[in-house]
Amino acid sequence: MKKVDVIIPVYKPDEKFKKLLLRLKKQTVPVNKIILFNTERKYFDSFFYGTNFFEQFDNVIIKHVSEYEFDHGRTRRAAVELSDADYFICMTDDAMPKDRYLIEELLTPILEGRAAVSYARQMTGKNCSETERFTRKFNYPEHSRIKTKEDIKTLGIKAFFCSNVCACYDRKIYDILGGFIKRTIFNEDMIYAYKVLDAGYSIAYCADAKVIHQHNYNNIQQLKRNFDLGVSHAMNPEIFGTVKSESEGKKLVRETTNHLKDTGNKNLILPFYIMSGYKYLGYLLGKNYKKLPKWMIKKLTMNKNFWRHVEQND
């Protein structure tokens, strides 16, 4: 039987993370190894101190790194190197499998030879804002689809949209394509997905592979997140310079506005516009980070340690 591993970067684990591991144990397709790359050992040891963690999760492998060492691309590359499975799934520590069929659904298009990578549908849980709920539905619709290089003409950046919140990879093709980028502030998943399409392979969006995942960011957090997004686009012009992402943002604003009107939530429209302004400002600043002083970059970013590496390489 083909083996599948699950890779999860971890930071400050909590009860929700433990629940995630328990749900992985109940999947219809068994997990070979769960490879955890934990940032700062003190947080992990503190939470699990005095528990039978390694008895309860005997297929877990843990690698501890410092905050300085963590990088979205390099950390996941290193985790993949610890895997000997035919397929691996990347997840984040705040993504919760909705049911027992997550891994099975992600694997299906890959096993059938229809895709080199597949990614899950992200759904919202309780205590989620209406705006965030609609945004998830916009980015993760109810119907599955296969995306190829030809779709870039019509879908633009959405053609190589993929999320390591929960995505499955064919290891053989991953190795052929050179894996995740070695250093990036953000978007290691989409950068790899672009390589997948460019090489003639396909990406599967699996609407029946479901995880609960949401962020109720405030405006400043949205600005910082989108600043890092803009930086990743600026640092990889050969990928993100080929398409315009702003048009997708405008479409989201337009459709969210209509949704809020139709559902009797007109009072949420102004806060949504303000939040969208913060997001767009962050993105523009990130795209033009080279023009900004270093002190401002450090104020705007969510990933301060990334810039420490950049400074060392200057």
C-alpha positions in Angstrom: 0.0 0.0 0.0 1.2 3.5 -0.8 2.4 5.5 2.2 1.3 9.0 3.1 2.9 11.3 5.6 1.6 14.5 7.1 3.8 17.5 7.7 2.8 20.3 10.1 4.8 23.3 11.2 3.9 24.0 14.8 4.1 27.1 17.0 2.7 27.3 20.5 0.6 24.1 20.5 -2.7 24.1 22.3 -5.8 21.8 22.8 -7.0 22.5 19.3 -3.7 21.2 17.9 -4.0 18.1 20.0 -7.5 17.6 18.6 -6.1 17.9 15.1 -3.7 15.0 15.8 -6.5 12.9 17.2 -8.6 13.5 14.0 -5.6 12.5 11.8 -5.6 9.2 13.7 -9.2 8.5 12.7 -8.8 9.0 8.9 -10.0 6.3 6.5 -6.5 6.3 5.0 -3.9 5.7 7.8 -1.1 8.2 8.2 2.4 6.7 8.0 4.2 9.5 9.9 3.3 12.8 11.3 6.3 15.1 10.9 6.2 18.1 13.2 8.6 21.1 12.7 8.1 22.9 16.0 9.2 26.5 16.4 10.8 27.1 19.9 11.0 23.9 21.9 10.0 25.6 25.2 6.4 26.0 24.1 6.0 22.4 23.0 7.6 21.0 26.1 5.5 23.3 28.3 2.2 22.3 26.8 2.8 18.5 26.7 4.8 18.2 29.9 3.6 15.4 32.1 1.4 13.8 29.3 1.7 10.6 27.5 2.1 12.4 24.2 4.6 10.0 22.6 2.6 6.9 23.6 -0.7 8.4 22.3 0.9 9.5 19.0 3.6 6.9 18.4 4.0 7.8 14.7 5.0 11.4 15.4 8.5 12.7 14.6 9.5 16.1 16.0 12.1 18.5 14.8 12.6 21.7 16.9 13.8 24.9 15.3 14.2 28.5 16.6 12.1 31.4 15.4 15.2 32.7 13.6 15.6 29.4 11.7 11.9 29.2 10.6 11.2 29.9 6.9 8.0 29.0 5.0 10.0 27.4 2.2 13.1 26.0 3.9 11.3 24.5 6.9 8.8 22.6 4.8 11.6 21.4 2.5 13.5 20.1 5.5 10.4 18.3 6.7 9.8 16.6 3.3 13.4 15.3 3.5 12.4 13.4 6.7 9.6 11.7 4.8 10.0 8.4 2.9 6.3 8.3 1.8 5.0 8.2 -1.7 2.8 11.2 -0.9 2.8 13.8 1.7 0.3 16.3 3.0 1.2 19.8 4.3 -1.0 21.3 6.9 -0.9 24.2 9.3 -1.4 23.6 13.1 -4.7 25.5 13.1 -6.4 23.5 10.3 -9.0 21.0 11.6 -10.1 18.0 9.4 -13.9 18.2 9.2 -14.4 14.4 8.8 -12.6 11.1 8.4 -12.3 11.4 4.6 -9.9 14.3 4.3 -6.8 12.3 3.3 -8.8 9.9 1.1 -10.3 12.8 -0.9 -7.0 14.6 -1.3 -5.3 11.4 -2.5 -8.0 10.4 -5.1 -7.1 12.7 -8.0 -3.4 12.1 -7.5 -3.8 8.3 -7.4 -5.9 8.5 -10.5 -3.1 10.4 -12.3 -5.2 13.5 -12.7 -3.1 15.8 -10.6 0.4 16.3 -9.1 -0.9 18.3 -6.2 -4.3 18.7 -4.6 -5.6 21.1 -2.0 -8.6 21.1 0.4 -11.6 23.2 0.8 -11.3 25.6 3.8 -14.5 26.1 5.7 -15.4 28.4 8.6 -16.4 27.3 12.1 -18.2 29.0 14.9 -17.5 32.6 15.9 -16.7 33.7 12.4 -17.6 37.0 10.9 -20.0 37.0 7.9 -17.3 38.7 5.8 -14.7 36.0 6.6 -17.3 33.3 5.9 -18.1 34.7 2.5 -14.4 35.2 1.7 -13.8 31.5 2.4 -16.7 30.5 0.1 -15.2 32.8 -2.6 -11.8 31.3 -2.5 -13.0 27.7 -1.8 -16.2 27.0 -3.7 -18.5 24.0 -3.4 -17.4 22.3 -6.6 -14.1 20.6 -7.4 -12.0 21.2 -10.5 -8.8 20.3 -12.2 -6.5 23.2 -13.2 -3.9 23.2 -16.0 -1.5 25.7 -17.6 -4.2 26.6 -20.1 -6.4 27.9 -17.3 -3.9 30.7 -16.6 -5.4 32.6 -19.6 -8.9 32.7 -18.0 -8.3 32.2 -14.3 -5.2 34.3 -13.9 -3.5 33.9 -10.5 -6.3 31.6 -9.4 -5.0 28.9 -11.8 -2.0 28.3 -9.6 -3.8 29.1 -6.3 -3.0 26.4 -3.8 -2.8 26.4 0.0 -0.5 24.6 2.4 -3.1 25.0 5.1 -4.0 21.6 3.7 -2.5 20.3 0.4 -1.3 16.9 -0.8 1.8 16.2 -3.0 3.0 13.4 -5.2 6.6 13.0 -3.9 8.0 11.7 -7.2 6.9 14.8 -9.1 7.8 17.1 -6.2 11.4 15.8 -6.4 11.5 16.1 -10.2 10.4 19.8 -9.9 12.9 20.6 -7.2 10.4 21.0 -4.3 9.5 24.1 -2.4 11.5 27.3 -2.8 14.4 27.4 -0.3 13.6 30.8 1.1 10.4 32.9 1.0 8.4 35.2 3.2 5.1 33.7 2.0 3.5 31.7 -0.8 5.8 28.7 -1.0 2.7 26.7 -2.0 1.7 28.9 -4.9 5.3 29.2 -6.1 5.5 25.4 -6.3 2.0 25.2 -7.9 3.1 27.5 -10.7 6.0 25.1 -11.4 3.5 22.2 -11.5 1.4 23.9 -14.2 4.4 25.2 -16.1 5.8 21.6 -16.3 2.6 20.3 -17.8 1.1 18.8 -14.7 -2.3 19.6 -13.1 -3.6 20.9 -9.8 -6.8 19.5 -8.2 -9.0 21.5 -6.0 -10.9 19.0 -3.9 -14.1 20.5 -2.5 -14.9 17.2 -0.7 -11.7 17.3 1.2 -12.7 19.7 4.0 -10.8 21.5 6.9 -12.1 24.1 9.3 -9.8 27.1 9.1 -10.4 30.8 9.7 -8.7 34.0 10.7 -10.6 36.9 12.2 -7.7 39.3 11.6 -8.1 43.0 12.6 -7.2 45.7 10.1 -3.5 46.0 11.2 -3.0 42.2 10.9 -4.6 42.3 7.5 -2.2 45.0 6.4 0.8 43.1 7.7 -0.3 39.8 6.1 -0.9 41.5 2.7 2.4 43.3 3.0 4.2 40.0 3.2 2.0 38.8 0.3 3.1 41.8 -1.8 6.8 41.1 -0.9 6.5 37.5 -2.1 5.0 38.8 -5.4 7.8 41.3 -5.8 10.5 38.8 -5.0 9.2 36.3 -7.6 8.3 38.4 -10.6 8.9 35.5 -13.0 5.7 34.0 -11.5 3.5 36.7 -10.1 4.5 39.2 -12.7 2.9 37.1 -15.4 -0.6 37.8 -14.0 -2.5 40.5 -12.2 -3.8 39.7 -8.8 -5.6 43.0 -8.2 -8.5 42.0 -10.5 -9.3 39.1 -8.3 -9.3 41.4 -5.3 -11.7 43.7 -7.0 -14.0 40.8 -7.8 -14.0 39.7 -4.2 -14.9 43.3 -3.0 -17.7 43.4 -5.5 -19.2 40.0 -4.7 -18.8 40.5 -0.9 -20.7 43.8 -1.1 -23.6 42.2 -3.0 -23.6 39.3 -0.5 -23.8 41.6 2.5 -26.6 43.6 0.9 -28.6 40.4 0.0 -28.2 38.9 3.5 -29.3 42.0 5.4 -25.8 42.9 6.6 -25.5 46.4 5.1 -24.0 47.6 8.3 -20.9 45.4 7.6 -20.2 47.0 4.2 -18.3 50.1 5.5 -16.1 48.0 7.9 -15.4 45.7 5.0 -14.4 48.5 2.8 -12.0 49.8 5.4 -10.5 46.4 5.9 -10.1 46.0 2.1 -8.3 49.4 2.1 -5.9 48.1 4.7 -5.3 44.9 2.7 -4.7 46.8 -0.5 -2.4 49.3 1.1 -0.4 46.5 2.7 -0.1 44.7 -0.6 1.1 47.9 -2.4 3.7 48.6 0.3 4.9 45.0 0.0 5.2 45.2 -3.8 7.3 48.3 -3.3 9.3 47.2 -0.3 12.6 48.1 -1.9 11.7 51.7 -1.7 11.0 51.6 2.0 13.4 52.1 4.9 14.3 49.0 6.9 12.7 50.3 10.0 9.4 50.6 8.2 9.6 47.1 6.7 10.1 45.6 10.2 7.0 47.5 11.4 4.9 46.3 8.4 5.9 42.6 8.2 4.4 39.6 10.1 7.7 37.8 9.6 10.5 39.8 11.2 13.0 37.0 11.2 12.8 36.7 7.4 14.3 40.2 7.1 17.2 39.3 9.5 18.3 36.7 6.9 17.8 39.2 4.1 20.1 41.7 5.9 22.8 39.1 6.4 22.7 38.3 2.7 22.9 42.0 1.6 
